[in-house]
């Protein structure tokens, strides 16, 4: 029996990860201030001096071409730089928008849902974080924590959990079913257990969204901070998985 069809993955308190809102990307991104959390667009063709030979090179370049993430003015991508929770939120919303139009000004249907206390309306990532919170999480998810911690690095397990939710939401809109089909043999990682084991097995079977660190060995390193190279690759894999 298909592994993905037999496992009911659920996580509210495990990651306490909730992201948010998006309108038309081209318009909304043009209004965002350039800060340390944003990157300057890379000119085409996409070439980065620091990704040659990187195991995720092709996926990084695809992510940039889709507008999911951007390079830096000095011609670098900085693949080993860690990703913050708000940066991950923006990247994933941009990935969704590449397939399904996103309205960043959308309001929650459940008016009782309260935004995160540490994400003010004028924060550069606020609309993205709000949209994700409203669309990908249960109505009571925000009650788990009053804060989103936007500047904290996102861990590898948090990233994969969020991508799972994103993939299920996208599939439900496109094919009317949220079930993620198994495309690969699940990996049983050596350093995960409980919910993390179920999650990583599911997402390793789904186009290898969950994979060993740097694609070597059999450890997932769930609590390690996610880097820009793997983050881009994991998002692209989910986006390409049919």
FENZI-V21949 format. One record per residue. SS is DSSP state (H for helix, E for strand, - for the rest). D_CENTER is the distance of its C-alpha to the mean C-alpha in Angstrom with 1 decimal. Layout:
{{SS/D_CENTER} {SS/D_CENTER}}
This chain:
{{-/28.4} {-/24.8} {H/22.7} {H/19.8} {H/22.4} {H/24.1} {-/21.4} {-/20.4} {-/17.2} {-/17.1} {-/15.6} {-/16.5} {-/18.0} {-/16.5} {-/13.4} {-/14.4} {-/10.9} {-/10.9} {-/9.4} {-/11.6} {-/13.5} {-/14.1} {-/17.5} {-/18.5} {H/16.2} {H/19.1} {H/21.2} {H/18.9} {H/17.6} {H/21.3} {-/22.1} {-/19.7} {-/21.6} {-/21.0} {-/20.2} {-/19.2} {-/15.6} {-/15.8} {-/17.0} {-/19.8} {-/19.5} {-/20.9} {-/23.9} {-/24.3} {-/24.8} {-/21.7} {-/23.2} {-/22.1} {-/24.7} {-/22.5} {-/20.5} {-/23.6} {-/23.7} {-/20.1} {-/19.0} {-/15.8} {H/17.9} {H/17.9} {H/14.1} {H/13.8} {H/16.6} {H/15.2} {H/11.9} {H/14.5} {H/16.8} {-/14.4} {-/13.8} {-/10.0} {-/11.2} {-/14.9} {-/17.5} {-/20.2} {-/23.7} {-/25.3} {-/23.9} {-/21.5} {-/17.8} {-/17.9} {-/15.8} {-/16.7} {-/15.7} {E/13.3} {-/10.2} {E/10.8} {H/9.0} {H/9.9} {H/8.9} {H/5.2} {H/6.0} {H/8.1} {H/6.4} {H/4.3} {H/7.8} {H/9.5} {H/8.4} {H/9.6} {H/12.6} {-/13.5} {-/14.5} {-/15.3} {-/16.8} {-/15.2} {-/17.7} {-/16.6} {-/20.0} {-/19.6} {-/21.1} {-/20.5} {-/23.0} {-/23.6} {-/25.2} {-/25.4} {-/21.7} {-/21.8} {-/19.2} {-/18.3} {-/21.4} {-/19.9} {-/18.1} {-/21.2} {-/21.4} {-/22.1} {-/19.1} {-/17.3} {-/13.9} {H/15.6} {H/15.4} {H/11.7} {H/11.4} {H/14.3} {H/13.3} {H/10.2} {H/12.7} {H/15.4} {H/13.8} {H/11.6} {-/13.8} {-/17.5} {-/20.0} {-/20.9} {H/17.5} {H/18.3} {H/21.5} {H/20.0} {-/19.7} {-/20.9} {-/18.5} {-/14.8} {-/15.5} {-/13.5} {-/15.0} {-/14.5} {E/12.6} {-/9.6} {E/11.0} {H/10.1} {H/10.8} {H/8.8} {H/5.5} {H/7.1} {H/8.4} {H/5.6} {H/4.8} {H/8.6} {H/9.1} {H/7.5} {H/9.6} {H/12.5} {H/12.5} {H/12.6} {H/15.2} {H/17.2} {H/17.6} {H/18.5} {H/20.6} {-/21.4} {-/20.1} {-/16.9} {-/18.1} {-/16.1} {-/18.8} {-/19.5} {-/19.7} {-/20.3} {-/22.3} {-/20.3} {-/20.3} {-/21.9} {-/20.6} {-/23.4} {-/21.7} {-/20.0} {-/21.8} {H/21.7} {H/18.5} {H/16.5} {H/18.8} {H/18.4} {H/14.6} {H/14.6} {H/17.5} {H/15.9} {H/12.7} {H/15.1} {H/17.2} {-/14.6} {-/14.8} {-/14.3} {-/10.5} {-/11.9} {-/14.7} {-/17.1} {H/16.6} {H/17.7} {H/18.5} {-/21.7} {-/23.3} {-/22.3} {-/20.4} {-/16.7} {-/17.0} {-/14.8} {-/15.7} {-/15.4} {E/13.3} {-/10.4} {E/11.9} {H/11.1} {H/12.5} {H/10.6} {H/7.1} {H/8.4} {H/10.1} {H/7.7} {H/5.8} {H/9.5} {H/10.9} {H/9.3} {H/10.4} {H/13.8} {-/14.4} {-/17.3}}
